Amino acid sequence: MNVPYITIFSTMTVDGRIASYVGYSKLSCKYDLLRLHRLRAESDAVMVGAGTVIADNPSLRLKYFNGKDPDRIIVDGLLRSSVNSRVYTENPQKTVVMTTGLAPEAAIGALMARGVRVVVAGTGPQIDMKVLAGRLWEMGYRKVMVEGGGRLNWSLISSGMVDEVRITVSPYIFGAGRSIFDGEGFRTTLDGPALKLKSSQICECGNEIHAIYSVNH
Ligand SMILES: NC(=O)c1ccc[n+]([C@@H]2O[C@H](COP(=O)([O-])OP(=O)(O)OC[C@H]3O[C@@H](n4cnc5c(N)ncnc54)[C@H](OP(=O)(O)O)[C@@H]3O)[C@@H](O)[C@H]2O)c1
């Protein structure tokens, strides 16, 4: 089955958190934002989970790098995100929502009325990420970047659908909160995917590390 090349980009604390226990998640320096937006510009689409839409209300457009806005893919099994979220009100025709048969019909109708493409990929509540990736390929997406959050990252990595992980380690500690991969967990190193370090650099700010890993399937 053909699937897009999927890259996760996350900025995390030294203890692997992408948000604190109160949901605070501003961890990127200006150079990290530039890296993030460069990857957006190089991608056909940027994917986030419902939790990120609800917590941050991002637009997922290009701001710090010139280029074409990528499409957005929102994974929202129950359609919990508000129809008034920026991803649905700003250029809604560039947004695809992947949901399930458990989503309220009224919510599907409201999104479609705005021009958002809604794909029901399974009976729910969980979407099989292999099915999701296959559908994205069929829709023409070849390079997809994922900007979290932790539960979507876990869904993808635990189903073997991630090709690359790009992390920035930001010099903070949260001690609790959302992890970069947040799910049932792997029992041992043998159960999870093996990563290979492709490159690492000290950020231009002098206080962050950016590393790129490929994921062996
Ligand atoms: N520092 C960073 O780089 C960074 C980046 C992004 C986000 N964040 C932070 O991360 C937090 C959000 O993370 P999160 O883990 O709570 O939320 P999330 O991963 O953004 O979204 C989780 C939701 O996505 C849907 N989902 C995920 N996998 C699914 C599957 N296989 N099938 C169906 N639906 C699926 C589910 O929605 P339903 O429950 O509706 O089914 C699930 O509740 C926020 O605080 C945000 O600020 C930080």
The ligand as a MOL file (V3000), in Angstrom:
LIG
                    3D

  0  0  0     0  0            999 V3000
M  V30 BEGIN CTAB
M  V30 COUNTS 48 52 0 0 0
M  V30 BEGIN ATOM
M  V30 1 N 5.6140 21.5670 21.9220 0
M  V30 2 C 5.1210 21.1260 20.7770 0
M  V30 3 O 5.8600 20.9370 19.7870 0
M  V30 4 C 3.6400 20.8690 20.6620 0
M  V30 5 C 3.1010 20.5930 19.4070 0
M  V30 6 C 1.7390 20.3040 19.3190 0
M  V30 7 C 0.9520 20.2920 20.4450 0
M  V30 8 N 1.4820 20.5790 21.6420 0 CHG=1
M  V30 9 C 0.6350 20.5230 22.8510 0
M  V30 10 O 0.1500 19.2070 22.9970 0
M  V30 11 C -1.1160 19.2460 23.6430 0
M  V30 12 C -2.1070 18.4430 22.8290 0
M  V30 13 O -1.6800 17.1220 22.7540 0
M  V30 14 P -2.7200 15.9380 22.9810 0
M  V30 15 O -1.9260 14.6940 23.0290 0
M  V30 16 O -3.5700 16.2670 24.1460 0 CHG=-1
M  V30 17 O -3.6660 16.0320 21.7050 0
M  V30 18 P -3.4730 15.6630 20.1550 0
M  V30 19 O -2.5270 14.5290 19.9630 0
M  V30 20 O -3.2600 16.9230 19.4150 0
M  V30 21 O -4.9400 15.1960 19.8190 0
M  V30 22 C -5.4590 14.0450 20.4550 0
M  V30 23 C -6.7720 13.7330 19.8030 0
M  V30 24 O -6.5550 13.4240 18.4290 0
M  V30 25 C -7.4540 12.4610 18.0280 0
M  V30 26 N -6.7310 11.2500 17.6440 0
M  V30 27 C -5.4370 10.9380 17.8200 0
M  V30 28 N -5.1830 9.7270 17.3290 0
M  V30 29 C -6.3580 9.2650 16.8420 0
M  V30 30 C -6.7540 8.0740 16.2120 0
M  V30 31 N -5.8920 7.0690 15.9870 0
M  V30 32 N -8.0550 7.9490 15.8410 0
M  V30 33 C -8.9480 8.9110 16.0810 0
M  V30 34 N -8.6280 10.0750 16.6690 0
M  V30 35 C -7.3570 10.2360 17.0430 0
M  V30 36 C -8.3320 12.1230 19.2300 0
M  V30 37 O -9.4640 12.9450 19.1230 0
M  V30 38 P -10.8670 12.4640 19.7290 0
M  V30 39 O -10.6840 12.3720 21.1880 0
M  V30 40 O -11.8250 13.5110 19.2880 0
M  V30 41 O -11.1540 11.1330 19.1180 0
M  V30 42 C -7.4650 12.5280 20.3910 0
M  V30 43 O -8.1740 12.8900 21.5280 0
M  V30 44 C -1.5190 20.7050 23.7260 0
M  V30 45 O -1.2930 21.1610 25.0440 0
M  V30 46 C -0.5880 21.3910 22.7630 0
M  V30 47 O -0.3120 22.7150 23.1500 0
M  V30 48 C 2.7940 20.8620 21.7840 0
M  V30 END ATOM
M  V30 BEGIN BOND
M  V30 1 1 1 2
M  V30 2 2 2 3
M  V30 3 1 2 4
M  V30 4 1 4 5
M  V30 5 2 4 48
M  V30 6 2 5 6
M  V30 7 1 6 7
M  V30 8 2 7 8
M  V30 9 1 8 9
M  V30 10 1 8 48
M  V30 11 1 9 10
M  V30 12 1 9 46
M  V30 13 1 10 11
M  V30 14 1 11 12
M  V30 15 1 11 44
M  V30 16 1 12 13
M  V30 17 1 13 14
M  V30 18 2 14 15
M  V30 19 1 14 16
M  V30 20 1 14 17
M  V30 21 1 17 18
M  V30 22 2 18 19
M  V30 23 1 18 20
M  V30 24 1 18 21
M  V30 25 1 21 22
M  V30 26 1 22 23
M  V30 27 1 23 24
M  V30 28 1 23 42
M  V30 29 1 24 25
M  V30 30 1 25 26
M  V30 31 1 25 36
M  V30 32 1 26 27
M  V30 33 1 26 35
M  V30 34 2 27 28
M  V30 35 1 28 29
M  V30 36 1 29 30
M  V30 37 2 29 35
M  V30 38 1 30 31
M  V30 39 2 30 32
M  V30 40 1 32 33
M  V30 41 2 33 34
M  V30 42 1 34 35
M  V30 43 1 36 37
M  V30 44 1 36 42
M  V30 45 1 37 38
M  V30 46 2 38 39
M  V30 47 1 38 40
M  V30 48 1 38 41
M  V30 49 1 42 43
M  V30 50 1 44 45
M  V30 51 1 44 46
M  V30 52 1 46 47
M  V30 END BOND
M  V30 END CTAB
M  END
